[in-house]
Structure formats: C-alpha cells, structure tokens
Amino acid sequence: MSQSLSGRRVLLIIGGGIAAYKALDLIRRLRERGAAVRPILTKAAQEFVTPLAAAALAGQRAHTDLFDRADEAEIGHIRLARDADAVVVAPATADLMARMAGGHAPDLASTVLLATTLPILIAPAMNVRMWQHPATQRNLATLTGDGVSVVGPNDGAMAEAEHGPGRMAEPGEIADALETMLTARSERGGLGFLAGRAVKGSLAGKTVLVTSGPTHEPIDPVRYLANRSSGRQGHAIAAAAAAAGARVTLVSGPVSIPDPAGVAVIRVETAREMLAAVEAALPADIAVFAAAVGDWRPAEARGGKIKKDGSAVPPLTLVENPDILATIAGRTEGRPPLVVGFAAETDDVLDNARKKLAKKRCDLLVANDVSHEGGVMGGVENTVHLLGRDGALDTWPRLGKDEVGKRLVARFAELLSKAPPA
Ligand SMILES: Cc1cc2nc3c(=O)[nH]c(=O)nc-3n(C[C@H](O)[C@H](O)[C@H](O)COP(=O)(O)O)c2cc1C
C-alpha cells in the first residue's frame, strides 16, 4: 500500500447514519496510506458505532462532547479545528449538511466545522428521498459554493430496501478523493476552506456547468436506449475546472465512475431530465456539453414490462429529444458567455463538426472520432480537434482524458478572458 497520505493529519467527523460503520474502515484505510486520524463522533453517530472502536482503530482518542471540560483543557474545540491538514465528514448526514450550510454550531462536530479554515471533504449518506429533497440539494449547492469538496453519494441498494443515490462512497473512494482534494489545493497555492473562496487558479470565481455521460431513454421499466459513453471525458473536465478554482456543477447521466471531488453532481437519466437540470443550474460563465445525449427516445415508455409472448415483435417508434446544446447556445438572454459543444463522429469528423458548430451556434466545438477502432467511447484516451467560431482548427495528439480535460480548461480560461460579458 502506497503511503500517499504520509504525514497528513485528518480530522474525521463521523455523523449519525447507518453508514457510520464504514467510517471505521475509512480510519483503517487512511492510516494504511500514512495519515494520522483524529475522530470526532456526533451524538447520533454513537448510536451506530462507539467512540472506543473509533479510538482503537485511530490509535488516539475520539472526541464527542463540546462541553467536555477535560477535553477543553487538553486541546479545545478551536485547536481541534486547526490541528490537521483536512477535515473529512463521513458519513455526512442530511442534518449535519444542513447545520454546516446554515452556519449552526450546537455540537462539537458542527462547531469545529464552523471554526475551521481547513479544506473539508464530505461524503453524504442518506435515504434517496432525503438526498433528493430540495432542502438537501440547496444545502449541497451552498456547501460546494463555500468551497467544500464532495465525494458520492453512489447509486445502489439502500438499507431501507430502496434504490438510488444516497449510499455513502466506499472508504477507498473517500481516501482517493481526499488525496485529490489535497493535491488540487496545494497546486492552487493555498490550503484552506476560507482560502478556497478566494482561490487562485485560471477559473477562480467562475461558475462552470458540465454535462457528462450517456442518457437512458426508457422503453419499459426494465429496458432502455443508451450509448457507450462512460462519462470519463466530461468528468475529467469538471475535475480540471474545479482544480482551476471554478465552482462546478456536473449534470451526469448514468455512469459507473466516481464523482470528481469538489464538484456538485446532479444525476439524471433522460435527455429531458438533463435539459431541466441544465436550466436549473444556469447561469454559468462556461457551459460545456460533453454528455452523449440520446438523439431519440421511444415515443412511448410502457408502464409495464413488454412481454415476449410469441406474437409479433413489438415496433419501436422513436421521437426526437430536445437538443440541449442548441437550446442553450441559441439563447439571446442568459446565454453563458462561453458555450462549448462536443461532436462525436465516426465519419468525416471535421466536416461534420464544422456543420455542427455553425448549426448549434456554440463558441467552441470539441470533435473526436468515436469509430469503434479508436476505442475512444468508453476508453481512457482521446484525440480531439478544436474548432473555433473563427474557423481556427487545432488538433491535439492522443492524450489521456484527464490531460485533455486540463488542457481544455486552460483553453476555456483563455477564451473566457476574451469573451464579451453576459
Ligand atoms: C436507524 C437510523 C438510521 C439513520 N440513518 C441516517 C442516514 O443514513 N443519513 C442521515 O442523514 N440521517 C440518518 N438518520 C437520522 C440522523 O441520525 C438524524 O438526523 C441525526 O439528527 C443526525 O445527527 P448528526 O448529523 O449529528 O450525526 C438515521 C436515523 C436512524 C434512527
């Protein structure tokens, strides 16, 4: 195991949710990577795991009480808030997120979170309906706006026999996200939550909206039309924009890759849901439409599973989906100053991309060849061509999608500095 967090001191706040048991594994994983972990348990967390278990795994005492006299004399809540390199909240309950977003400090965990200037990573975990509630989504937007990084939640089966987003990210994913957050912060030249509001970076103070992944268009409750997009390129752009100091909202179709750290992620399935989420996330300084949105959807999504009963094969009639890029780029009011489109083509890549640029009225088009032999769709590398409105063409060598993301973000920053204000 690499000592990738060697010398790092992590303050781990454990909230009161079912996933608290996974926080114990997180302590173990962080220590395996070389970090020292100081646990704080909320009162509710102690209903699920004991301070003794957390302390035994951390190899140091666990803190629980704001008004603990011995604790206050020994270290004190303000020093707790300072004596670390990062704060991780796992699981972050809906209630704790609300306290953080509202600036409330009724207990040790929330007081420390309010008093700290360290970078904060939260791993939300809750019932899918609690997660999707507008109040939680509002709090999430406030927190990411304040510079808090977020990992997960993941999709999957939940404790209450429900399914959907709300499961806490796995301990390994949280440790990875912590590493990414600490690296990004040190590259930006400033550690700290408050410093994070005035981050340096080519997109500091800018808001960026990115779409990513495929769409799923239902045929019936078990079948859907989709495409091979993995979301890797869109997610890499979102991660690079966050690392460049932007506030990033990522509207993602169904993907199996982790959320980028420091980005607010809105999950959708269909093209129509994606358009609605994009509209809700605007205004933005830059909008990047990297998702592979299905051009068509079944005219009718059946309420029950279509049966194979020996009669005729059922016909599949398709209707056109809304064109998200053209809708936003063609706007006169509220159009982001920089609108970037993607063209995934299998034939006549540049010719088709030029036509798309003119038709959709975006400012920059990123074209790539997604024919099967190239392995771009679903793969980790990409060869892109950049087409500007002025007809300029730039072709980059084959690069990892992360590197393409970083280079694109640098190009966006350059173009935005020249774009007329919205
Ligand atoms: C069995 C049980 C499981 C719970 N699981 C969660 C959960 O996964 N996520 C969540 O946000 N709240 C959950 N709650 C509710 C929280 O425990 C409650 O909101 C509490 O105030 C959170 O306190 P804390 O944020 O200080 O940890 C659960 C409650 C119970 C009784």
The ligand as an SDF file (V2000), in Angstrom:
LIG
                    3D

 31 33  0  0  0  0  0  0  0  0999 V2000
  -31.7070    3.8780   12.1930 C   0  0  0  0  0  0  0  0  0  0  0  0
  -31.4290    5.2690   11.7330 C   0  0  0  0  0  0  0  0  0  0  0  0
  -30.6510    5.4580   10.6050 C   0  0  0  0  0  0  0  0  0  0  0  0
  -30.3880    6.7470   10.1430 C   0  0  0  0  0  0  0  0  0  0  0  0
  -29.6230    6.8930    9.0270 N   0  0  0  0  0  0  0  0  0  0  0  0
  -29.3950    8.1400    8.5330 C   0  0  0  0  0  0  0  0  0  0  0  0
  -28.6120    8.3000    7.3640 C   0  0  0  0  0  0  0  0  0  0  0  0
  -28.1180    7.3440    6.7550 O   0  0  0  0  0  0  0  0  0  0  0  0
  -28.4020    9.5540    6.9120 N   0  0  0  0  0  0  0  0  0  0  0  0
  -28.9410   10.6520    7.5310 C   0  0  0  0  0  0  0  0  0  0  0  0
  -28.7440   11.7660    7.0310 O   0  0  0  0  0  0  0  0  0  0  0  0
  -29.6510   10.5180    8.6670 N   0  0  0  0  0  0  0  0  0  0  0  0
  -29.8950    9.2900    9.1750 C   0  0  0  0  0  0  0  0  0  0  0  0
  -30.6430    9.1490   10.3300 N   0  0  0  0  0  0  0  0  0  0  0  0
  -31.1270   10.3600   11.0220 C   0  0  0  0  0  0  0  0  0  0  0  0
  -29.9980   11.0200   11.8020 C   0  0  0  0  0  0  0  0  0  0  0  0
  -29.4490   10.1240   12.7540 O   0  0  0  0  0  0  0  0  0  0  0  0
  -30.5150   12.2880   12.4930 C   0  0  0  0  0  0  0  0  0  0  0  0
  -30.9120   13.2280   11.5040 O   0  0  0  0  0  0  0  0  0  0  0  0
  -29.4910   12.9130   13.4090 C   0  0  0  0  0  0  0  0  0  0  0  0
  -30.0020   14.1640   13.8940 O   0  0  0  0  0  0  0  0  0  0  0  0
  -28.1710   13.1750   12.7110 C   0  0  0  0  0  0  0  0  0  0  0  0
  -27.2830   13.7340   13.6380 O   0  0  0  0  0  0  0  0  0  0  0  0
  -25.8000   14.1540   13.2630 P   0  0  0  0  0  0  0  0  0  0  0  0
  -25.8890   14.9120   11.9860 O   0  0  0  0  0  0  0  0  0  0  0  0
  -25.3500   14.9890   14.3980 O   0  0  0  0  0  0  0  0  0  0  0  0
  -24.9870   12.9200   13.1660 O   0  0  0  0  0  0  0  0  0  0  0  0
  -30.9050    7.8640   10.8270 C   0  0  0  0  0  0  0  0  0  0  0  0
  -31.6590    7.6630   11.9770 C   0  0  0  0  0  0  0  0  0  0  0  0
  -31.9240    6.4000   12.4190 C   0  0  0  0  0  0  0  0  0  0  0  0
  -32.7560    6.2150   13.6510 C   0  0  0  0  0  0  0  0  0  0  0  0
  1  2  1  0
  2  3  1  0
  2 30  2  0
  3  4  2  0
  4  5  1  0
  4 28  1  0
  5  6  2  0
  6  7  1  0
  6 13  1  0
  7  8  2  0
  7  9  1  0
  9 10  1  0
 10 11  2  0
 10 12  1  0
 12 13  2  0
 13 14  1  0
 14 15  1  0
 14 28  1  0
 15 16  1  0
 16 17  1  0
 16 18  1  0
 18 19  1  0
 18 20  1  0
 20 21  1  0
 20 22  1  0
 22 23  1  0
 23 24  1  0
 24 25  2  0
 24 26  1  0
 24 27  1  0
 28 29  2  0
 29 30  1  0
 30 31  1  0
M  END
$$$$
